[in-house]
């Protein structure tokens, strides 16, 4: 095929905003014949068959003109022409685009596209802004792919804003124009199943995992409505479960996985890596012990293949009605290990502690910043008259608490894990039982032989090693004066 033919095909595709320049180059590299490339646009649902026929008519007419008049595609663009430009697809065809190629992917692009349609000129984006595919699944996959390649932890889509990624705890705009509300909603709904769309319509928000296959990976996703329209937040899940070494988890956390009975808690604020730590613990048990592991998650993030262990993963809302229902069932399903995605309420917390008391190893998460407040949060869930019994149960069944934060490194190239570790000793169990939780911090300071560490000590250590800045350590400290003093003498 001649180079001129490829240029004609490319020009029509770009003029009608079917693909970006990079995407059409990739398409022609794989399918150099225009007819084959056009068939791919139909298969990918960029065009309907009817619109593809009209596309081909425009293409042949332009190609004939090219050879008949000996014109050069490299000539300077002619002045503005009327709306029935010979390179523009008919208006009726444009309405048939899947994802509506005449709709804009952003407010800025929309205005410029309308102007281009009226003049026959090409759409020009301002500054360094790059074009996006038409709203729909392809647009979502493009953004997911870019977020993955950027090493982002999150992808955010918000009506009226450019797509945003979170890289090393900082939000950064991707180089695209703002997306209008219609484009955001159309694109987000394009990745939903019928059942998910129905649940979103009913509840006005939705939690689920999106599996983009080998190329895109998995995403923990939340869709919500707000005053400007629909938003989407996508947490990128690593392709494989990281090892303890890759996460820089200390040996004491590894020892938590060796218990056969009891409860281990992983806590921290949002984005602190709790799910990843929990997944590493499950993977280690799965790799080393021939035991039955049940996970209850909302939604499922890391997928655990059966290794030495036998793993059953259940998603709340899809495989079970609630964490409580799943835990009640789990007690009759002969598990050795139970992983609870989050202890959200009284029912879940009570059942998790009961499971730990009745011969199971329970791993769970809480959104608490440190070990002391984690114990307090668990106890406060229960009515006052039940708390003495829960104190007694927790003092016996608790094996350890791992509270964590992820902080940007000094050079902003990675996230640094800092930890607070509590190991339940006889002395700590006694303080829990006797309502003296406030005294546990002192035992943790002197319990280094058991692997215990306070968050402030971990911050000081990371700062002295040059992994995080001193300012970052002080900002995230429980006791800034202590951290400042320790760093001054370092």
N, C-alpha and C positions, 0 to 999 in steps of 0.2 A: 504494500500500500504506500502511496506517495506521502511525503511529509505534508503537502498541502491539504490532503484529505483529512489527515489527523488534526490539522489546525482548524479546518472548518468545523469538524465535530466538536473540538474543544471549545471553539468560540460560541457555538450555539448552546452548549451545556452551561458555560459560564454566564452567558447573556441571560439565561433563564434561571440562574441560581439553583441548578440541580445538584451540583457538587462544587467543592472548592477546587482551586487549581491543583493542589497537591493530590487530591482524590482522583481527579480526572486523569492526571499523568499516570497514577498508579493503575487505574483501570485500563488505559491504553497500553501500558507496558505488559499487562497480562492478556488483554484481548485487543490486539492491534487493528483488527478489522472493525470498521464502524458498526456493521450489522451485529457482530458478536458483542461488541461493547453495549449497543443499544439493548440487546436481549438481556444482558446482565442488569441494566437499569430497571428492566421490568421485573426480573427475578428478585432484585433487592427491594422492590416496591417503591422505587424512586418515581417511576412512571407507571401509569396503567397501560394496557395494551392499546387502547384507543389513542392515548396521547403519544405513544411510541410511533404509531403510524403517521400521525401529524408531524412528529419530530423528523421522521425519515423523509417526508415530503419536502419540508423546509431544507433539510440537509442536501437532498439531490438537486433542488432548485439552486441553492447557493453554489454547489460544486459545479453545476453546469455553467453558471454565470462566471465562475472563476476561470474556467478553461476557455469559455467563449470570448470573454473580454480581456483575457490575459492580465487580470488585476492581481495585485500583490497584497497578501494579508499583512505584510509588514508596513504598509503605507500608514501614514498618519490617520487617525480616526476622523471620518468625515463629520461635518457639523450635525447638530441635532436633527433627527428625522421624525416624521409623524409616528403615532402609536402603532401603525400597522407595519412597522419595520419588518423587512423580509427575514430577519434572523430571529424575530420574536415569535414564539409559538402562539397560535390563536388563543384568544381569551377564553373560549369555551374549553380548550384543551388544558389551559392553566388551571381551570377550576377542577379538573379531574386528577390533578397531581395527588398522589398519596402523600400525606403530610403537607399538602397545599404549598407548592413551590412559590405561589404568588404571595402567600403569607410571609411576614417577616420573622426572622429569629430574634429581632430586637427592635426597640423603638427607633433607634438611629438608622438601622438598616432598612426598616420599613419605610421611613420617609424617603430615603435615597432610592429605594427600589421603585417607589411610586413615581419619583421624578424620572428615573431611567425608563420606566415603562412608557411614560408620556412622550419622551424624547427619542426613544430607540437607543439610548446610550447605555453603556455598561454601568453596573452598580460599583461605586467607589466607596470604600470604607475610610473613615478618617484616621489620620496618623498611622500608627503601627497596628491598628485593629485588623484582625484577620477574618475571612469569611467562615461561616459555619454552614453545615448542611441544613436542609429544611427541617423544621421542628418535627421530632419523632424519635424513633428508636435509634436511627443512625446518628443523630445529634448526641443522644445520651451515650452511645458507645464511644463516640469520638472523645467526649469529655472524660469518661471513665478511663479510657486508654491514656490520655494525657496526664490525668492525675496519677495513674500507676507509674508512668515513666518519670514523673517529676519527684517520685518518692514521697508523695503526700500521704498524710494520715486520713484526711477527710476531703470530700468534694461537696460544695454548697451551691445550690441553685435557688436564687431568690428573684421573684418578679421585680423588674425595674433595675436589676443589678447585673454586672457581668458575672460569668461563672467564677467561683472562688475556690481555691484549694488551701488547705492548711499544711504547711511544710515546716517542720521543726517548731511547732506551736504557734507559728505566725500565719495569719490569713493573707493570701496574695491573690490578686486578680489575674485570671487568665487573659490573654490578649484578644479579647472579643468585646463587641459592643454589648450594652445592657440587653437582657432578654425581657421582652414584654410578658405580661401575665398570661396571655393566650399561648405564647410559644412555650413557656415553662410548663403550664398544665398539660398541653398536648404532648410534650416530650416525656414528662413524668408518667402520664397515663399509658404511654406507648409500651412501657416495660412491665405493665401489670397484667396479671391473669384476670379473667372475668370475676372470679371470686374475690380477688384482692381489690378490684375496682369497686365491687359492691360493698365490701367492708369499709373502704375509704368513704364512699358516699354516705354510709350509715353513721360512721363514727367521726368523720371529718379529720381523722389522722390515721396513720397506718405504720406499723413496725413489721419489717420482713427482711429476709436475706435475698439478695439478688445474685444469681450465679451467671456470670458472663462467659463461662466456659474457660478453656485453657488460655485464651489470649487475654481476657479482661480480668479473670479471677472472681472472687466473691466480695460482696459488699453488704454490710449491715446498714439497712436503709430505714429512714423515717420520713414520711410525707405528712405535711400538715398544711392547714389553711391559716392565713393571717390576713390582715386588713388589705393588703395589696394583691392577694391571690394565693396560689399554692407555692410552697417551698419544698425542697428536697435536700436531705442531708445524708451523705453516703460515707460510711466508715470503711476504709479499705482494709480487707483482711489479707494478711500475708499468704502467699501461695502454699507454704508448708508451715507446720508448727515449729517454731524456733526451739532450739535446745536450751538447756540450762546455761551452757557455756556462752551461747550467742546472746542470751539475755543478761549475762553477768549476775546470775542469781547465786547467792552464797550457799555453801553446803548445808546450812541449817534448813533451808527451804527444801532442799533435796531430801533431807531426813523426814520432813513432814509427810512425804509420799510413802514412807516405809511403814507408817502406822497401819494397823488393820482395823482399828476401832477408834472412834472419836470424831471431832469436828475441827477442821482447819479453815480459817477465814482469810481471804485476800481482800484488802480494803484500799480505798483511795478515792480521790475525786475523779470526775470524768476525764477520759483521755490519759489515765495514768498507767495503762497497760494491764489492768486487772484480768481481763479476759485472756490476754496472751499468756500471762503467768499461770493462770488456771489451766489453760490448754497444754502448756508444757508439763504441768504436773500430771494431768490425765495421760498424756502421751508417754511419760516415763513409766507410769503404772501399767499402761497398756502394753508397753514393750518388755516389761520385766516380770509381770505376774499373770498367770492364767486365771483371771478372775472376771466376773460379770460386772461391767461398768454401765450405769444408767446416767445419762445427762438430761437435765430439764432446762431448756434455754428459751429465751425470747428476744431475738430469734436465734436459730442455730448459726454459729459463725464458722469456727474451724470444724471441718469434717474429719472425724477420726476413723480410719480404716481399722478393721480388726487385725491385731498383731498377735501377741500371746493372749491378750485378753479378748473378751467378747463385749463389744460396745453397742449399746442401743441409745441413739440420740432422739429426744422428743422435743418438739417445738410447741410452746404454749399457743393455743388458738388454732393450730393445725393438727397436732397429734393428741392434744389434751386440752381441757377447758381452762385449767389454771395450774399454777405451781402446786397448790394444795392438793388438787385431785391427782396430779402426777406423783406426788410424794406418797399419798395414801396407797396408790396402786403399786408404787415401787416396793413398798414394804411386803407386798405379796408376790413379788417377781424375783425373789432370790438374788438380790444384788449383793455384791461385796463392797462396791464403791458407788456413791451417789454424788453427782455434781449438780449443784443448784445455781443457776445463773445469777439469781439475786434473791436475797431474803427480804421481800418487800413488806410483808404484813405479819400479823399475829399468827395466822394459820400456818403460813410457810415456815416461820421461825420456830414455832412450837413443834411442827412435824420434823424439821431438820434436827433439832436437839433430841427429839425422841428417837429418831433413826440412829443418831450417834450413840445414844444410850443402849440401844438394842442390838449392838454388834455390827454396825456398819461404819465405814470411813466416809464421812461427809465433807465435801469441799464446797465452799460457797463464797459469795462476794457481798460486800456492803459498801455503800457510799459514805464512808466515815474516814476522817483524815489520819487517825492514829489509833493505837491499840486501846488506850484508856477509854476514849469515846466510843470505840466499837463495843466494848463490854457494856457501857452505859446505855447505848442505843438498843442492844438486845434486851436488856432488863426493862427498859422503859416501854417496850412494846406491850408488856404484860400488865394486867391489872395489879394494883398494889398487893392484894391478898394472895396472888399467885407468885409474886417475886421471890419470897424465901425458897420455895421449891425449885424455881428456875435457877436461883443462885447456886443451890446445892448441885443440881444437875450439870450446870455449866462448869462449876469448879472441878467436876470429875471428868467431863467429856471433852472439854477444850484441850486441844493439843498445841495450837499455836496461832498467832495472828501475824500476817505479813501486810503491813501498810506501806504504800509506795507512792512515789511521784515520778514523773518524767519531766526533766528540765533541759533546756537547750544547752549545748556545750559552749565553751568559750568561743570557738571559731564558728559556731552556728551550723556545723556540718552534721550533727547527730543529736539524738536525745539521750540524756544520761539518767540512768535509773538510780534513785536514792531510796533507801528502805528503812523502815522501823520494824524490828522483829521482836515479838514476845513469844517466849517458850513457857508453857504452863508447868511450873514446878510445884512441889508440895507447898512451898511458902506462898506462891502466887495464888494457888487454889484456895488456900486458907483465907487470904485477903478478900477474894471474891465472895466466899461463903459468909464472911463476917462483915460484909458491907464496908470494906475499907479499900475500895478500888483506888482511891486517890493516893494510896501508899505504894501502889505497884510501880510507879515511875522510879522510885528509889531502888527497888529490887532489880529493875531493868538496867540501871546504871552500874550495878555491881554484879550483873549476871552475864558478863562477857564470856565466861567459861562455858556457858550453855549456848552461846551464839546470839545472845540478845544484844540489841542496839537501839538507841533512841534515834528519832528522825534528825534531831539537831546534830547528833554525833556523826550521822551519815553525811549530812550537808557539810559539816566542817571537813571531814575526810575528803570528800569530792572536791571541795574548794582548794584544800592544801595540795592535792594531787594535780591541780590545774585542769580538772575536767569540767568544772563549772566556775563561773566568776564569783568573786567574794560578794558582790552585790546581789547576785541571784541567791546565794546561800542565805544571806541575811533577810532578804525579802520573803523567803519561804520558810523561815525558821519559826518554831513555836515560841522560842525564847531568843529574840534577836540580840539582847544584851550578852547572853552566854556565847552565841555564835561570834559576835563581834570581838569579844574578849579572846576567845580561842584562836581566831584568825590573826589577831594582833600579835599573839605570842608565837605564831607558826613560822 
